[in-house]
Amino acid sequence: MAQEIEVVPLTFNVKFERALCQRVSAFLGAGLGVAFVDYSGFSGLTGDISGNDEVFAAQAFGGIVYHATSSLEVFAGLRWIHLDDEPDSLADIASPLSLESDGLVEFGLRYNF
C-alpha cells in the first residue's frame, strides 16, 4: 500500500493590504486555526498505521497583487504554515516524516464580488 497523507488547514486570518501604486499593492497577514490530518499506508512498531487527527495550525503570508480590473486580481506570494504537533500515532512510524512546518509559493487569480 502506498503511503498517503493529506493535510487540510482551516485558519482564521487577518490580512493587511497597502497600495504601492495605482494598480499594484502588497499584502501581509497571519492566521490561527486547526489542521485536519488523514494518513494511511505507514508501517510502525505496532503494524500498519492509518487514521486521522486534528492539530493546531498557524500561518504567515505576504505577497504582491496586481489589480487588473475593479473585480479581478492577479497575485503572487509566499506562505509559511506551522503545525504545532504531529498526530500521536505517527510518532511511531519508521519514516523520516515531519509535519511541523512548510513554506510554499502561491500564484493565482482572485475575483471580488
Summary of the structure (lengths in Angstrom):
residues: 113
radius of gyration: 18.2
end to end distance: 44.4
largest distance: 60.4
contacts: 295
relative contact order: 0.24
helix: 4%
strand: 73%
